[in-house]
Amino acid sequence: MGYFKMNPDENGNFGEYGGSFIPPQLQTEMDKITDAYFSISKSHDFITELRSIRKHFQGRPTPVYYAKTLSEKYGGRIYLKREDLNHTGAHKLNHCMGEALLAKYLGKKKLIAETGAGQHGVALATAAAYFGLECEIHMGEVDIAKEHPNVVRMEILGAKVVPVTFGLKTLKEAVDSAFGAYLEDPVNSIYCIGSVVGPHPFPMMVRDFQMVVGVEAKEQYFHMTGEHPDNVVACVGGGSNAMGIFSAFIEDNEVDIYGVEPGGRSLNLGDHAATMTLGKPGMIHGFKCYNLQDEKGEPAPVYSIASGLDYPGVGPEHSMLKDLGRVNYVTADDRETLDSFFELSRLEGIIPALESAHAVAYACKLAQEKPRQSILVNLSGRGDKDIDFVVENFGKDYGIG
C-alpha cells in the first residue's frame, strides 16, 4: 500500500500526530468538509476546473531555474522551483484556489483565515474575488506593521483585515482569532487554514492541493537533467510549501530531504521558532504535533524574522516524517537568512521572501558540504512584501541607506 493511501488514516492521523480535537459543533462542520473533499474534489468537474484555474489564472506550471552564479560561488548545483512566479507571489494560491473552489461547491458565502506574512491572506483574498465570495483575514498587529504592502493588497482585493491585538499579536493569535470568528457562523462560512496544520482534514487537504509543486518540479528537473536531485530543501513554518515539494520525493529514498526552520536570534526559548529541532509532541489548535512549549506545557512564545514562520506548532505529517527519519529538520538563523536574501537578489536577480531565504541559506551551506551534488530548493515566495522591513532595519548592513 502506497505512502499517500496510508497517510493520513481515516481519522486524520499521521502516525501518532494529527487527528481532530475540537468542540462538537465545529467537528460536525469539519466532518461535512471532509465528506465534501472526498466526494467533490475527486470529481471530473472539480479537477477540470482547478486545472484550468492553475493554467489560465495562476500561470502554472512555474519554472525550475538553475542558479548558475550561486552554484559557482558555493559549489554543488543549486536549482530553484520558482513559486515566487505563481500568481500573488507565493505557493499559497495553490491551496487557496482549491479551498475556495470547495467552498463554492459547498454553497459557502464567506472565507475566513489567519495570515502571518500576509501571503496566505493575499492568496485567499484573491480566491474570494475570483469566486465572488466574502473574505475576512485575521492578522496580528505586529505582522500588520511588518508586512504593510500585503495588508494593502488584501484590502484592494476586497478583504476585511481584522487586527489581532492580544498575546504576542502574531501568527498563533491570528489563528485563535480566526477560529473564534468561524465558530460564530460555521454554516455560511468556511475556515481556510493557511498551512498543513489544524484539525483533519486540513493537513491532508492543503498537502494535496500543494502537491502540484512537487509533481511539476520532479518532472521539470528530470527533463533538465535526466535524473532526480540529490537533495530537496524547503523552509518549514507550518509546512505547506515543504510538503508540496517533499511529497514528490518521499518515496525516493536516494533523495535526501531537508526542512529548514527559523533559528531566529538564538536558540533560547522565545528567540526562535525551531519547532522540530527543539520542540516536543503536544496539542495546539485542535491537533497533535511537535510544538514549542513553556514550563507549563502551553505553546511558547516564538520569533522569526519571517512572519510566515513564527508558529509554535508544525504540520502533523512533518512531525511523523521527523520521527521516521525521512526528513532532516535543520535551522537557519536571522543573519544567514538576511545574507541569502541579499545574495540571491544580487547574484541571480531574484528577491526572495524572507521565509524562502531560510531555505536558500541552508542550500548554500549544503552545497559547500556536498560540492558534487545537486540541490533543488523550493523558492516558496517573492520578497516584495519584505523589502520595506528589511531595508528599514538592516539596509545599512548591506550598503543601502
N, C-alpha and C positions, 0 to 999 in steps of 0.2 A: 504494500500500500504506500502511495507517494506521500511526501512530506506535507503537501498542501491539503491532501484528503484527511490527514490526521490532525492538522494544526490550524485552527483550534478544534477541540472536540465539540460535541453538540451543546455543551453548556458554556462554551466560550473560554475554555481553559487551554492555556499553552503550558503543558506540564502542570506545575503547581501554581502557575500565575494566571491572571486574568479573571474570568468569571464576572458576576454582576451582583453587587451588594448595595442595593438602592431601595428606597421606600416602595411599598406595594403599588401605589398609584403610578409611580414612574416606571416600575417594572412592567406593568400592563402595556404602557406605551412602547417600551423597548421591545417587548415581545411582538407587537404589531410591526415595528420597524424591521425586526429580524425576519418575520414571515414575509414581509413585502420584499426585502432584499433577496431572499432565496427564490421567490417566485418571479418578481418583476425583472430583477437585474440579469437574470439568465435568459430572458425572453429575446427573441429576434428583434422586435421593435425597439426595445431599450438599447441593446447592443449597437444596432444600426444607427440610432440617433446619437449615442455617445461617441461612436467612431466619427460620425460626420462633424460633431462639435469639435472634437480633438483636431481634426484635419483643417476645417474651414474657419474655425473661430480661434482656437488656441495656437494654431500654427505648428502642430506636431507632424512628423517627428522632429524633436530638437536634435542638433548635430552632436557628434563626438569630435573633439578637436585635439590634435596633437600639439601640446605646449612645448614647442621646439626650444625656445630660448631658456625657459625654466628648466627643461631637461638638460640642456647643455651646461647650465650652471651647477646643478645638483647631482647629475648622473641619473641613471635609470631612464625610463621612457614614460613621461607623465602625460596622460590623456585626460581630458575634461569632458564629462557629459554636461552639455550646456543647457541646464534647466533655467538658467538666467534668461534664456531666449524664449521660454514658454510665455504666453500672454500673461500679463500682470507682473512678470519678472521673477517668478519662482515656481517651484514644483507644486505649490498649494492648490492651484487651479485644477490640477488633475483629479483630486478627490472632491473639491467643491462643486464642480460641474456634475459629477456623479451623484453627490448627496442632494443637490438641488433638483436634479432630474428625478431622483427617487421621491423627493418631497412633492414634486408636481404630480407624479403618478398617484401619490397618497392623498392628494387633494389638500395639502397644507397651504396656508396663506402667508406664513412668516418663517424666516430663517433666523435663528439665534445662535451666536457663537462668541467665544472669547478670542482674543488675539494678544500676542506678546510683541513681536517685532512689527506687527501690522500686516504682514504678507497674507496670512490666513484671512484677516478681516477684509483686505482689499479683494482677495480672490472670491470670498463669499459675497461681498457687495456686488462684484462683477456678475457672479452667477445669478444673484437675485434680480439684477437689472435685466439680464438676458431672458429670464423666465417670467418676469413681471411679478415678482414676489416682494413682500416687505422684508427688511433686513435690520437687525439690531445687533451691534457689536459691543461687547464689554471689554474695556481696556484699562489697565492700571494707570494711575496718574503719572507715575514715574516713566512708563513706556510712552505715554502720550507726549511727554516733553521730549524724550529721546528720539521718537520716530514721527515727528510732526508731519513730514511730507506724506506719510501713509495715512495719517488722520485726515488730511485734506482730501486725499484721493477717495477715501471711503465716503466722505460727505458729498463730494462731487458726484459719486456714483449713486447717491440717494439713500445711503445707510444712515441710521441713527447711531452715533457713537456715545456709549454710556461710560463716563469716567468712574473708575473704581477707587474709592478713597480710604479703604480700610486696610489694615495689616501692612505688608510691605509695598502695597499698591503696584504689584507686578503680575506675572502670569498666573500663579496659583490663585490669587484673589480674584482675578478676572474669570477664572473657571468657576469659582464659588458663586460669583455674582450671576454669571450666565445660567448656571444650573438653577438658581433661585428664580430667575425670570422665566425659564422654561417650565418650571413647576406650576407657575401661575396659570398657564393655559397650554397644556401639552396636546390638547386635541387639535387646535388650529395651527400650532407652531411645531417646529422640529429643531432640536439642538444639533447643530452640525459641528461635531468635535473636530478640532484642528490638527489632530495627530493620531498616531496608532495607540491612543490611550483611552481611558474611560471604561464604562461597563460594556459588556458584549451587547451588540455586535460591532461596535465601532473599531476596536483594534483590527479585526478581520476585514471590515468593510473598507476602511481607509487604506489598509495594505493592498487590498485587491485593486482598488482604483489607482494606487500608485505603482502597481506592478508594470504599468506601461513603460516606466522609466527603465527598468531592468531589461524588459523584453527588447526594447529598442536598442539599448546600449550594447547588449550582448551580440545582437545581430550586426550592428554597425561596426563594433570593434573587430568582430570576426571578418567582416567584409574588408576592413582596412588592413588587417594583419595576418589573417588565416589561422588565428589561434585565439584562445581565451587569455585575458590579462592574468598576470601572476598574482596581482593584488588589487583589491577593490577597497576604496576608502570613502567614508561619508561622515558628516558631523551627526551627533546624536543629542537631541534635547528630549522631546517626546519620542522622536524617532521615525517620522513618516518618510522623509526623503531617503533615509538609510534603508528602511525596509523596502522601499520602492526599488532601489538598485540591488540590495543584497538578495532579494527574492529570486533573481535570475541565476544566482551563483551558489546558493546554499547547498544544493545537491552536487556541486562540482568540487570535490574535496581537494583537488590540486590548486584551487584558488584560495589564497589567504584573504580574509576579510577583516577590516578594521573599522570600528566605530569610535569617533573622536569626540570626547566630551570636553566641556569648558573647565579648564584648570583655574581660570579666573586670576585673582591677585595672589592667592596662595592656596594651599590645601588645608587651611584651617576652616572649621565649620563656619559658614556664613560668607566665606570669601570665594566660593566656587559653586559649581552645580554638577560635580562629577559623581552622578548617582550610582553608576555601575561600579566605578572604581572604589568608592568609599561608603556606599550605602548598604542596606540590608533589606531582606524581604519584609514587607508590611502593606498596610492598606492605605489607599488615597483615592478620593473621587470615585468611589464605587467599584474599585477593582484592586487586585493584588499585584504588586510588582516590587522591584528593588526601589527603595526610596531613601532619601536622606532624612534622618530623624534626630530630634534633640534629646536631651536626657530624660524627658517624659514620654518619649516614643511618638511624639507628634511630628508632623512634617517640619523639617528645619528650615530656617531662612537660607536662601540661596542667592548667588550673584553670578552674573556673567556680563561681559562687555556686550554680548549679543543678546538682545531682548528675547529672541526666539528660542534661546537655550536655557533660560533661567527658570527651570521647573524642577521641583524636588522629587518627582517621580520619573518613570520612563515606561515605554510600551511593554506589556507583558511578554510579547514574543521576543523582544530583546533580552528580557530577564531570563527566559528559557534558553536562548542561544548562548548567553554568558555561561550558564550552568553546564550546558552541553560542551562548552569549549569550542564551539564552531566559529564564534566571532571574538576577536580580540578587542576589548574595550580599553582605550588609551586616552590620554589628555593632551590638550594644547593650551598654554596659558595666554593671558591677555597680550603680553608683549610679542610672543611668537605669532599670534593671530594678527596683530597690527602690522608686524613686519611683512607677513604674507599678503595682507590687504594691499599694501603699497607696492610690494614686489610684483604681484600678478598684474596690477594696474600698469606699472612702468615697464615691465619686461614683455607683457603679452597684449597690453591694451584692453584688458578686461578688469573692470572694477567689481570685485565680488562682494556679496553680502558678508557682514562680519561672521554670521553663522557658518557660511561656506568657507571662509578664510581659515577657520579651525581645521577643516579637512585638508586644505591646501598646505597649511603649516606642517601637519603631520606627514603628508605625502612627500614634502621636500626632505624631511628628516629620514623617511623610509628610503627615499631614492639614494641618499648617501650611504645607508646601511646595505642596500641591495642594488648596487650600480648596474648590474646586468639584467635587472628585472623590469617588467612593465607595471605601471600603476594606473588604474582607472579611478578617477576622482569624480564623485557626484558634485558638480558645482551647482548647488541647490537654488541659488538666487543671486540677483544682482545687487550692487551696493548703493544705488541711488538714494535709498531710504536712510543710509548711514553716513553720507558724506558730511552733512552739517555737523552732526555729533562728533565725528572723528576729527574733522579739521578744527573745530572749536576747542576740543580737549587735548588733541595730540598733534595738531598740524605742525607746530614749531619743531617738534622732534624729527619731522620728516621734511623740513625745508619749506613749509608752507606758512605764510604769515610772518 
